[in-house]
């Protein structure tokens, strides 16, 4: 029996649909790998006066790989070591969870040298807008010593 379906293109993020798609993909991956191993790994930068999250790292660990999905440090806090410490905290936790590799993407308009200084290397580059910008795909081998580099 075949289902009758339609495809709907949208430019609005439907969180319910996104959650459903993600959950079903996770279940498929779990069945294929025989492992259930997707765990969030976030580090929050918190304003101690208000208790408000003002930046941080959003990531996950899965099947031995640490993924940095988003990382934002407020402009007023940059170059003070907060980003370096947040990344080191996340990497150390990833190693504790058994991850041997880390992966992220950033852009030329961000701070790729921040990640290079932390031991990441570019393994892919895609030119993007505006002219002169590019998306950089970066990786790092993690170890119990290297994660805190």
N, C-alpha and C positions, 0 to 999 in steps of 0.2 A: 504494500500500500504506500503510495506516495503522498507526501504533504503538499498542499498548495501554499506557497509562501510568496512574500513580496520583499524587496530590498528597499529600505528607507535611508536615504542619505541625510545627515543632519550636521549642523554646526553648533549644536547645543549638547553639552555634556550631560547625559542622562545617567546619574550615579547608580540608579537601580539596574539599568541595562549593563553598565560597565562592571558592576559587581557580579551580576549573573554570568557574563562572558568570562571574567577572570576566574570565578569559582569553577565553572565548567572546564576551563582550560587546566586549572590546577588538578581537578579530579582526573582528567585525561592523562596528564603528566604523571600523577601518582600511580595510575594503573599501568602505564608504560614502563616506568622505572622501578616500580615496586617499592617506592619510597614516598613519604609525605614530608617534604622538607622545604617549605617556603615560610620564612619567619621574618617579620619586620625587624629592622635594626635602625633606630633613629637616635639622634643626639640633639637635644633641644638647647638653644641658647636662650636663657631666661633672664628677663629684667628682674633682679632681686627685689626692687622696690615695689613692683606691681604684680609680680608672679606671672607676667605675660610672656609667652613664647615670642621672641622677636627675630629668630633666625634658627639655623641649624641644618642638620643633615638628615635626609630621608633616604633610607635604603632598605635592603633586604638581603638575606642569605638564602641560597638555594643550591642544593646538590654540590656543595663544596666551593661555591663562588659567592663572593660578596659584591653586590651591585649597589653603586651609589646612584640613586635616581635623581635627587635634587640636593643642592647644597647652597645655602645663602648665609652670608655674614653681613650684617648691616654695615654700611659704609663707615660709620663712626667707630666701629670696632675692628676694622681691618688693620692688618700689620701690627697686631698686639699679641699674636699667638693663639687667639681663640680658635681660629679655623684649623690651625695645625694640631691643637690639642683635641678638637672635636673629631678630626679625621683619624688621629692616632687612637682615640678611645674606640671608635667604630671598628677600626681594623683589628685592634686587640680582641674585641668581642667576637669578630668574625673568625679569627684564629681559634679562639676558645670553642667556637661552634664547629670547628673542623674545616674551615675554608682555607684553601691554598692559593687562591687567586682573587683579585679584585678587578672590577671593570666599571668604567664610567664613560660618559661623553660630556664634553664641554665645548665651548666655542672660542675662537680666537679673540672675540670681544670680551670674553671673561678673563680668567687668569690661568691659562694653561701652565705657566711657569710655576704656579703654586703647586700643582699636582706633580710636575717634573721634579721639583725640589723634594717632594715627598716620596720619590722613587717610581712614579708612574712613567710609562713610555707610550708614545703614540703608535698605534698599529693600524689606524685607518683615518682617512681625511676626506671629507666631502665639502666641496666649495658650496657656499650658500650666500644669501643676501644679508646685509648689503655688500656690494663689491669689496673684496679684500677679506671678507669674513669666511670662516670655514668651521664645520663641525669636526671636532677631533675625538676619536675613539681611543681611549687609553686603558692600559692594563698594568697590573703590578703583581709580582709573585709575592705572596705573603708567607711569612714564617714567624715563629715565636719571637725571633729577634727583629726581623724586617718590618713587622707591623708597627713597631713603635719608632721607626726611623725618623 
